[in-house]
Each structure stands twice: as structure tokens, then as C-alpha cells.
Amino acid sequence: MALFSTLRRNALWYFLAALILAAGLGGFRVMGALKTPVVAEPTVREVPIVTVSTAAAVTQALPIRGDGFIRPFRQVAVSALSGGQIIELNPAVEQRQRVKQGDLLARLDDRAARANLARANADLSGNQANLALLEKQLERTQRLFTQGSVSQNQLDQLESQVTQVKSTIASLQAAVQSAQVTLDNTQIRAPFDGRVLEQSADLGAVVGAGQPVVTLFTDEVMEVALSLNEAEADLIPGLMAGARPDATVSWTQGEQVVSYPAQVQRVTPAISATTRTLALTVRLKNTDARVLSNRYVNVVIDGAAPANTVAIPSTALRVDDQVWTNEDGQLGIHPVTVIHRDQETLFVRHPDLAGRSVIVSSLDGASEGMNIRTAAAQLSQAN
């Protein structure tokens, strides 16, 4: 009876709880019915756009580049061979003009040298005259000796005098030569055809033996020394076998590029142990007032391209020496052999790359056969 009474008192609360639960379940069902179902859609991947350039077959010489300074073939500081005061100076020295081999550049005070030479010549002349007289006496004495008119002792004495005079003459001839050399050493002459580069002593100056007076250089024969690595040297035909290929020496003067024809002149027959490069010298074929010593210049030597060599932009080369191409909208991958790099141009060898469109722009996730579009093709589609 008590249980029945309790249930009757709480029936209202039970009813409210059931009503709330039913309302909640109904709400969930209504919301589920109103929700739009999610449908998965396939992702469309865009075809990447690339920039291309045309690989060109190489039919001309490969440019093998180097640089260096223009130097004269010869440059010599002409020194005084003896000490003394400069009493004469060639005007060409002061005006830095051209001189010929043997031209007198400067002359030292030679009075003492001339006096010594004159004395030696006088002594030599006197003894030569004395010898001539003694030889005549000897000839007569020999005739008289055969006739029995003079003794053997007289003949021997005269022959001894002749021998002594001949010995004296030989010594005096050496003295004359020595005096002449001393006199010649007071004259400073040009050892070769060239131009005066520098004057080291002035008129009236006292110089010592071995002291430079004038510096000469061969302004008509100018050269450039440069270095190439082994790979570059190998591209120049016959370089180590005596061939002398053509070259071009150039520099920028103001807004103008000045160029002169040149030719390889000498090659060092050894690789440098420190730089691993080969030293060679090119000689300019002609010169003028613009070809100045110590000018920094660029040198291009004509190299030979192996068969199947093509030129491409340097940005076309990928890792592992690969080149990517556009094959009618698909990516082609070609392994190549790198021959030479010249500034922004790369020379590679491949049997079938000439004329193809090589990709020069970056491309992520590249794979053989993937679809691509060129920048020009994309523009056409947009129009």
C-alpha cells in the first residue's frame, strides 16, 4: 500500500523525464534527416608550366676563355757595365721613344779609357816596329852565319830578342783588347729593337757597374700569359703537339670592346703541381698605341667541339648530368656528357638533342612522361 502511494506521488516526474527523452530522440532524428550528405570529389592536378629553349648544334669553334695581363716579349733593364758619370744621353731615352738595336742610349765619361787604349796602341805599335827591324837583322845575320862571318852565339842572341819582342807584342795586343772593352763599357747601347719604358738615371749622374740606366721593352711584340685547366686544354687541337691555334685578345675601353687577333706562341710542357693548370702564352699579331703593357685582357682560343655537341643554357642542366625536354607535352629525360661551360652557355654531347626544346625553368616532382605545358602554349590557350 505504501509502495503504491509512492509511485503515485512520483508519476508526474517519471512522465516529464520520459517526455524530455522522447523529445531529444526526435530532435536527433529530424537533424539527421535535414543534414546534406558529403560526397567525395576527385582532385584535378594542374599540368605544370615550363620555360623552354632550343638546343643548338655546334658547328663553329668552341670558345676557350682565359685572362691575363699584356706583357712585352722582352723587357730588360739595361745597366752600365762599368762605373762612371753619364756625359751623354740619347734624346729618345728622355722622350720614351723607340730605338734600334745598337743605338747609343747613354755614354759615361770615357777619358781615362781612351787614354789607356791610346797608350796600349802606342806601345803595341812601337814593339811591332821594333820586331820588324829585328826580323830584318835576323835575316841578314842568318846569311852571314852561312858564310861564316858571324858566330852561333850572335845568331842565338838575335833570335832570342825576336822571340821576346813577339811575346811582348802578344801581351800588348791583349792589353789593347782589354782597353777597348773598357772603352766599350762606357757606352750603353740598345740590345734589341724596342721602346724606352723607363729612365733610371739622368744626365750627369754617377752610376756604378750593374746599375740600371734605361729599361727597354719590345712594344711591337706583345704577349699574354694565361692558364687553362686540363679539360680546357684538351679541347684545343694539337696544343701539346706543337699546333699554334688562333686566338682573340680583347678588353673593354670605355663603352667599346677592343679586339686584336693573336696566336698561341708557347706552351709549358708540364701541369702546375699547385694549381693543376697548364700555362700558355698567346702573342698579338699586330699592335698599336692602344696595346699597353700591364693591361688586363680577356683571351679566347679556338677549341674543337666533339661530334654531337650541342649548346644549351646552363640552367638546362639537372642533377646527374641530365637534360629535360618537352616531347609534345610530355617530359623527356636525357643523360648527357658535359663538354665545356662558357659563361651562361653549356656545351654537352648527346646523339639526338639538337633542335629539341630543353626545359630551363624549375620543375618539382619531375618524372619521365609527365604532362607539361610550355609558357607559350599556356598563353595560346588563354587567348
C-alpha positions in Angstrom: 0.0 0.0 0.0 2.9 2.3 0.8 4.7 1.4 -2.5 1.6 2.2 -4.5 1.3 5.5 -2.7 5.0 6.4 -3.5 4.7 5.6 -7.2 1.6 7.7 -7.5 3.4 10.7 -6.0 6.4 10.4 -8.4 4.4 9.5 -11.5 4.5 13.1 -12.7 8.3 13.3 -12.6 8.6 10.0 -14.4 6.3 11.3 -17.1 8.3 14.5 -17.5 11.6 12.6 -17.8 10.2 10.3 -20.5 8.8 13.3 -22.4 12.2 15.0 -22.4 14.0 11.8 -23.6 11.4 11.4 -26.4 11.8 15.0 -27.5 15.6 14.6 -27.6 15.5 11.5 -29.7 13.0 13.1 -32.0 15.2 16.1 -32.5 18.2 14.0 -33.4 16.2 12.2 -36.0 15.0 15.4 -37.5 18.5 16.9 -37.6 19.8 13.7 -39.3 17.1 13.9 -41.9 17.9 17.5 -42.7 21.8 17.0 -43.0 23.2 17.2 -46.5 25.3 14.1 -47.3 29.0 14.7 -48.1 30.1 13.4 -51.5 33.9 12.9 -52.2 35.0 14.7 -55.4 38.2 13.7 -57.3 41.2 16.2 -57.1 42.3 17.5 -60.5 46.1 18.1 -60.6 47.2 21.1 -62.8 49.6 20.5 -65.6 52.8 22.4 -64.7 54.0 25.2 -67.0 57.7 25.2 -68.0 60.0 27.6 -69.9 62.0 26.1 -72.8 64.9 26.9 -75.1 66.1 25.2 -78.2 69.3 23.1 -78.1 71.6 24.3 -81.0 74.0 22.0 -82.8 77.6 23.4 -82.5 79.2 23.9 -85.9 81.8 26.6 -85.0 84.9 26.6 -82.8 84.4 26.3 -79.0 85.4 29.5 -77.1 88.1 28.5 -74.6 88.5 31.5 -72.4 91.3 32.8 -70.2 92.6 36.1 -68.9 95.9 37.8 -68.1 98.0 40.9 -68.5 99.6 42.1 -71.6 103.4 41.8 -71.3 106.2 42.6 -73.8 108.1 39.7 -75.3 111.2 41.2 -73.9 111.7 43.8 -71.1 115.2 44.5 -69.9 116.8 46.9 -67.6 119.9 48.0 -69.5 122.7 48.5 -67.0 126.1 50.2 -67.0 129.0 47.6 -67.3 131.4 50.0 -65.6 131.1 52.9 -63.2 131.3 56.5 -64.2 129.4 59.7 -64.8 126.8 59.9 -67.6 128.1 62.6 -70.0 125.7 61.9 -72.9 122.1 60.7 -73.1 120.1 59.8 -76.2 117.0 62.1 -76.5 114.9 59.0 -77.2 115.5 57.9 -73.6 114.1 61.1 -72.2 111.2 61.2 -74.6 110.4 57.4 -74.2 110.7 56.8 -77.9 111.6 53.8 -80.0 115.3 52.8 -80.5 117.1 50.3 -82.8 119.4 47.5 -81.8 122.9 49.0 -81.3 121.7 52.6 -80.8 123.7 54.5 -78.2 121.5 55.1 -75.2 124.0 56.7 -72.8 127.7 57.3 -72.6 129.9 57.5 -69.5 133.0 59.6 -69.0 135.5 57.7 -71.2 138.6 59.9 -71.0 140.6 57.5 -68.9 139.5 54.6 -71.0 140.5 56.4 -74.2 143.9 57.3 -72.7 144.6 53.7 -71.7 143.6 52.5 -75.1 145.9 55.1 -76.8 148.8 54.1 -74.6 148.3 50.4 -75.3 148.1 51.1 -79.0 151.3 53.2 -78.9 153.2 50.5 -77.0 151.9 47.9 -79.5 152.9 50.0 -82.5 156.4 50.6 -81.1 157.1 46.9 -80.4 155.7 46.0 -83.8 158.2 48.4 -85.4 161.0 47.0 -83.3 160.0 43.5 -84.3 160.1 44.4 -88.0 163.7 45.8 -87.6 164.9 42.8 -85.6 163.5 40.4 -88.2 165.4 42.1 -90.9 168.6 42.0 -88.8 167.9 38.3 -88.2 167.6 37.6 -91.9 171.0 39.3 -92.6 172.6 37.6 -89.7 171.4 34.2 -90.9 173.0 34.9 -94.3 176.3 35.9 -92.7 176.2 32.9 -90.5 176.1 30.6 -93.5 179.1 32.5 -94.9 181.0 32.1 -91.6 181.1 35.8 -90.9 179.2 35.7 -87.5 179.2 33.2 -84.7 176.5 31.0 -83.5 176.2 33.0 -80.3 175.4 36.2 -82.2 172.7 34.4 -84.1 171.2 32.9 -81.0 171.1 36.3 -79.2 169.3 37.9 -82.1 166.7 35.0 -82.3 166.1 35.4 -78.6 165.4 39.1 -78.9 162.9 38.4 -81.7 161.1 35.8 -79.5 161.0 38.2 -76.6 159.5 41.1 -78.7 156.9 38.7 -80.2 155.9 37.7 -76.6 155.6 41.4 -75.7 153.5 42.1 -78.7 151.1 39.4 -77.8 150.7 40.8 -74.3 150.2 44.3 -75.7 147.6 43.0 -78.1 145.7 41.6 -75.2 146.1 44.9 -73.4 144.7 46.8 -76.4 141.7 44.4 -76.4 141.1 44.9 -72.7 141.4 48.7 -73.1 138.9 48.6 -76.0 136.5 46.6 -73.9 136.8 49.1 -71.1 136.1 51.9 -73.5 133.1 50.0 -75.0 131.7 49.5 -71.5 131.4 53.3 -71.1 128.8 53.1 -74.0 125.4 51.8 -73.1 123.7 50.5 -76.2 120.3 49.1 -77.0 120.4 45.2 -77.1 117.3 44.9 -79.3 114.8 47.0 -81.2 112.3 48.4 -78.8 111.0 51.3 -76.9 112.1 53.1 -73.8 109.8 52.2 -70.9 111.7 53.9 -68.0 114.8 56.1 -67.4 116.6 55.3 -64.2 119.5 57.8 -64.3 119.8 61.3 -65.6 122.5 63.2 -67.4 125.4 64.0 -65.1 124.5 61.2 -62.6 127.3 58.9 -61.4 126.4 55.2 -61.8 128.1 52.1 -60.7 128.7 48.9 -62.6 125.5 46.9 -62.9 123.2 49.9 -62.1 120.2 50.1 -64.4 120.1 53.2 -66.6 117.3 52.5 -69.1 114.5 49.9 -69.3 113.6 48.8 -72.8 110.7 46.6 -74.0 109.5 45.2 -77.3 106.4 47.2 -77.9 105.9 45.7 -81.3 105.9 42.1 -79.9 103.3 41.8 -77.0 102.1 38.7 -75.3 99.6 37.5 -72.8 100.3 34.6 -70.3 97.3 32.6 -69.1 96.4 29.3 -67.5 93.9 26.6 -68.6 92.7 23.5 -66.8 93.4 20.1 -68.4 89.8 19.7 -69.7 90.0 23.1 -71.5 93.5 22.4 -72.9 92.3 19.0 -74.3 89.6 20.9 -76.4 92.4 22.8 -78.3 93.5 20.5 -81.2 97.2 19.7 -81.2 98.1 22.1 -78.4 100.7 19.8 -76.8 101.9 18.6 -80.2 103.2 22.0 -81.5 100.0 23.4 -83.0 99.5 27.1 -82.7 95.8 27.8 -82.9 94.3 31.3 -83.4 93.1 33.4 -80.5 91.5 36.8 -79.8 92.6 39.3 -77.2 90.0 41.8 -76.1 89.2 44.3 -73.4 86.6 47.0 -72.7 87.8 50.6 -73.3 85.0 53.0 -72.3 81.9 51.7 -74.0 83.8 49.9 -76.8 85.2 46.4 -76.9 88.6 46.4 -78.4 89.8 43.1 -80.1 93.1 42.0 -81.6 93.9 38.8 -83.4 96.5 36.6 -81.7 98.0 33.2 -81.8 99.2 30.7 -79.2 103.0 31.0 -79.1 104.3 28.9 -76.3 103.0 26.1 -74.0 104.6 25.0 -70.8 105.2 21.2 -71.1 104.0 20.4 -67.6 101.0 20.8 -65.4 101.4 23.0 -62.3 101.7 20.9 -59.2 99.8 23.6 -57.1 97.1 24.9 -59.5 96.8 21.8 -61.7 96.7 24.1 -64.7 98.6 24.4 -67.9 100.4 27.7 -68.7 100.5 29.1 -72.2 101.3 32.3 -73.9 99.5 34.0 -76.8 101.1 36.6 -79.0 99.2 39.5 -80.6 99.6 39.5 -84.4 99.7 43.3 -84.5 99.9 46.2 -82.1 99.3 49.9 -81.9 99.2 52.7 -79.3 96.2 51.0 -77.5 98.1 47.9 -76.7 99.6 48.9 -73.4 101.8 46.8 -71.2 100.1 45.5 -68.0 96.6 46.0 -69.4 94.2 43.3 -68.1 92.6 41.5 -71.1 90.4 38.5 -72.0 91.6 35.8 -74.3 89.5 33.4 -76.4 91.2 30.5 -78.1 89.5 28.4 -80.8 88.7 24.9 -79.5 87.2 22.0 -81.4 83.8 20.5 -80.5 83.4 16.7 -80.4 80.8 15.1 -82.6 77.1 15.5 -81.4 77.9 18.6 -79.3 75.0 21.0 -78.7 74.8 24.3 -76.9 72.2 24.8 -74.2 71.6 27.4 -71.5 73.5 26.4 -68.3 70.1 26.4 -66.4 69.0 23.4 -68.5 71.5 21.0 -66.8 70.0 18.9 -63.9 71.4 16.7 -61.3 73.3 13.6 -62.5 74.1 15.5 -65.8 70.5 15.2 -67.1 68.6 17.4 -69.5 64.8 17.6 -69.6 62.9 18.2 -72.8 59.4 18.9 -73.9 58.2 15.9 -76.0 54.9 17.0 -77.4 53.6 17.9 -73.9 55.4 15.2 -72.0 58.6 15.3 -70.1 61.6 13.6 -71.6 64.8 12.9 -69.5 68.2 12.6 -71.3 71.6 11.9 -69.8 74.3 14.0 -71.4 78.1 14.4 -71.3 79.3 17.9 -70.3 82.0 19.1 -72.6 82.6 22.7 -71.7 80.9 25.6 -69.9 81.3 29.1 -71.4 79.6 31.8 -69.2 75.9 31.2 -69.5 76.2 28.6 -72.2 76.8 24.9 -71.7 78.2 22.6 -74.3 77.1 19.0 -73.9 77.3 15.8 -76.1 74.2 13.8 -77.0 73.4 12.0 -80.2 69.8 13.3 -80.6 69.4 16.5 -78.7 70.0 19.1 -81.4 66.8 21.0 -82.2 64.8 19.8 -79.2 63.1 22.1 -76.7 65.0 21.8 -73.4 63.4 22.9 -70.2 65.3 25.8 -68.4 62.8 26.5 -65.6 62.5 24.7 -62.3 60.1 21.8 -62.0 59.2 19.9 -58.8 58.5 16.2 -58.8 59.7 15.7 -62.4 59.3 12.2 -63.8 59.6 10.6 -67.3 56.4 11.1 -69.3 54.6 13.5 -67.0 52.4 16.1 -68.7 53.8 19.6 -69.1 52.9 22.8 -70.8 55.2 25.4 -72.1 54.7 29.1 -71.3 54.0 29.8 -74.9 51.4 27.1 -75.1 49.7 28.3 -72.0 49.4 31.8 -73.4 47.8 30.4 -76.6 45.2 28.6 -74.6 44.4 31.7 -72.5 43.8 33.6 -75.7 
